[in-house]
């Protein structure tokens, strides 16, 4: 009798998960969440909790997401995805210290979690720990150099600290993947100017204006640099 009941419960959960998945695939996220919640009443597996937590985050229900991820990690303390989801939820609510702890735990459990490393650095940056954040992003890029958004983050952090060499390196990497990035072209122009390379700075600002002819900063800088080059050539 017990086996039949267990089998019946498992079948009910499976049917609910299939129904929820179908609703989600058709963009009916709210309805999918409701069905997932019914499944959780029958079986609150960490994997289901994680998925529902992600859906809560996606629909702006961050407090519900936090409670759901907390439950998943309480049930299975070594569930890396649950700690990662919890970290993202804390990040979204500006609870950076808690976000850092969650991301660190997720990475400890799954060292290959590259997005976890990225968000750990981002949380540290938001806490004002710029040097550690840049170091963490650079460590990530040593393992995963194609992680373009990390190069972008390094560039922004380096520019804020007036590290012109690192700014140039980082935004040059971004431009390899996205030549039309206005921010990357503009920041490379500024860094080139401070490094004394007027030609490179001018070319960078010209690239910005090719993409956005109304960019005020690029216009003003280009005018000033071309005038400077004429005066001293």
C-alpha positions in Angstrom: 0.0 0.0 0.0 2.8 2.4 0.9 4.6 1.6 -2.3 1.5 2.3 -4.4 1.0 5.6 -2.6 4.6 6.6 -3.1 4.4 5.6 -6.8 1.2 7.6 -7.2 2.8 10.7 -5.6 5.8 10.5 -7.8 3.6 10.2 -10.8 1.6 13.2 -9.7 4.7 15.3 -9.3 6.0 14.2 -12.7 2.7 15.2 -14.3 2.7 18.6 -12.6 6.3 19.2 -13.6 5.6 18.3 -17.2 2.5 20.6 -17.2 4.5 23.5 -15.6 7.4 23.0 -18.1 4.9 23.2 -21.0 3.4 26.4 -19.7 6.8 27.9 -19.2 7.9 27.0 -22.8 4.8 28.9 -24.0 5.7 32.0 -22.1 3.0 31.5 -19.4 5.4 32.1 -16.5 2.8 33.0 -13.9 0.7 29.9 -14.6 3.8 27.8 -14.7 4.8 29.0 -11.2 1.4 28.1 -9.8 1.8 24.6 -11.1 5.4 24.3 -9.8 4.1 25.4 -6.4 1.6 22.6 -6.5 4.4 20.1 -7.2 6.4 21.5 -4.3 3.6 20.8 -1.9 4.0 17.1 -2.9 7.8 17.0 -3.2 10.1 19.9 -2.4 13.3 18.7 -4.1 16.2 21.2 -4.1 16.2 21.1 -7.9 12.6 22.1 -8.1 13.0 24.7 -5.5 16.0 26.1 -7.4 14.0 26.4 -10.7 11.0 28.0 -8.9 13.4 30.4 -7.2 14.8 31.4 -10.6 11.3 32.0 -11.9 10.5 34.2 -8.8 13.6 36.3 -9.6 12.6 36.5 -13.2 9.2 37.9 -12.3 10.4 40.3 -9.6 9.4 38.2 -6.6 12.8 38.4 -5.0 11.7 37.9 -1.4 10.0 34.7 -2.5 13.1 33.7 -4.4 15.2 34.2 -1.2 12.9 32.0 0.9 12.9 29.3 -1.8 16.7 29.2 -2.3 17.2 29.2 1.5 14.9 26.2 1.7 16.9 24.4 -1.0 20.2 25.0 0.7 18.8 24.0 4.1 17.6 20.7 2.6 20.8 20.1 0.8 23.7 22.2 2.2 26.1 21.1 -0.6 23.7 22.2 -3.4 25.9 24.7 -5.2 23.1 26.0 -7.5 21.0 26.8 -4.6 23.7 29.0 -3.0 24.3 30.6 -6.4 20.6 31.5 -6.8 20.5 32.8 -3.2 23.6 35.0 -4.0 21.9 36.5 -7.0 18.7 37.2 -5.0 20.7 38.9 -2.3 22.6 40.9 -5.0 19.3 42.1 -6.4 18.2 43.3 -3.0 21.6 45.1 -2.3 22.4 42.7 0.5 26.0 42.5 -0.7 27.7 40.9 2.3 25.2 38.0 2.2 25.6 37.8 -1.5 29.4 37.4 -1.2 29.0 34.6 1.4 26.5 32.8 -0.9 28.7 33.1 -4.0 31.8 32.0 -2.1 30.0 28.9 -0.8 28.7 28.1 -4.3 32.2 28.4 -5.8 33.6 26.3 -2.9 31.2 23.5 -3.9 31.6 24.0 -7.6 34.9 25.6 -8.6 33.9 25.6 -12.2 31.0 27.9 -11.7 32.3 30.8 -13.7 29.2 33.0 -13.4 29.5 32.6 -9.7 33.0 34.0 -9.8 31.8 36.9 -11.9 29.0 37.8 -9.5 31.2 37.4 -6.5 33.5 40.0 -7.9 30.5 42.2 -8.8 29.2 42.0 -5.2 32.7 42.9 -3.9 32.8 45.9 -6.2 29.4 47.1 -5.0 30.7 46.8 -1.4 33.5 49.2 -2.4 36.2 46.5 -2.5 37.4 47.6 -5.9 40.9 46.1 -5.7 39.6 42.7 -4.7 36.8 42.8 -7.3 39.3 43.5 -10.1 41.6 40.8 -8.9 38.7 38.3 -8.8 37.6 39.2 -12.4 41.2 38.9 -13.5 41.4 35.4 -11.9 38.3 34.5 -13.8 39.7 35.7 -17.1 42.8 33.7 -16.7 40.6 30.6 -16.8 37.9 31.9 -19.1 39.4 34.7 -21.3 36.3 34.8 -23.5 34.2 36.0 -20.7 33.7 39.4 -22.3 31.5 41.0 -19.7 34.3 40.4 -17.1 36.7 42.3 -19.4 34.1 45.1 -19.5 33.8 45.1 -15.7 37.6 45.2 -15.3 37.8 48.1 -17.7 35.2 50.1 -15.8 36.9 49.4 -12.5 40.3 50.2 -13.9 39.1 53.4 -15.4 37.6 54.4 -12.1 41.0 53.9 -10.4 42.9 55.7 -13.3 44.7 52.5 -14.2 45.1 53.5 -17.8 47.2 50.4 -18.9 44.6 48.0 -17.5 41.8 50.1 -19.0 43.3 49.9 -22.4 43.9 46.1 -22.1 40.4 45.4 -20.9 38.4 47.5 -23.3 40.6 46.3 -26.2 39.5 42.8 -25.3 35.9 43.9 -25.3 36.3 45.5 -28.7 37.6 42.2 -30.1 34.2 40.8 -29.5 32.1 43.9 -29.9 33.7 46.6 -32.0 30.6 48.8 -31.8 30.7 49.2 -28.0 30.4 52.9 -27.4 31.6 52.6 -23.8 34.7 50.5 -24.8 35.7 52.9 -27.6 35.2 56.0 -25.5 37.0 54.6 -22.5 39.9 53.5 -24.7 40.1 57.0 -26.2 40.3 58.5 -22.7 42.9 56.1 -21.5 44.9 56.6 -24.7 44.9 60.3 -24.2 46.3 59.9 -20.6 48.9 57.6 -22.0 50.0 60.3 -24.4 48.8 58.5 -27.6 46.8 61.3 -29.2 46.4 59.4 -32.6 44.9 56.4 -30.9 42.6 58.6 -28.7 41.4 60.5 -31.8 40.7 57.3 -33.7 38.8 55.9 -30.7 36.6 59.0 -30.4 36.0 58.9 -34.2 34.7 55.3 -33.8 32.3 56.5 -31.1 30.9 59.2 -33.4 30.6 56.7 -36.3 28.3 54.7 -34.0 26.6 57.6 -32.3 27.2 61.0 -34.0 25.5 62.8 -31.1 27.8 61.6 -28.4 28.7 64.8 -26.6 31.9 63.6 -24.8 33.4 62.2 -28.0 32.6 65.3 -29.9 34.2 67.6 -27.4 37.2 65.5 -26.9 37.8 64.9 -30.6 37.6 68.7 -31.2 40.0 69.4 -28.4 42.5 66.7 -29.5 42.4 67.7 -33.2 43.1 71.3 -32.2 45.9 70.1 -30.0 47.5 68.1 -32.7 47.3 71.0 -35.1 48.9 73.3 -32.6 51.8 71.0 -31.9 52.4 69.3 -35.2 
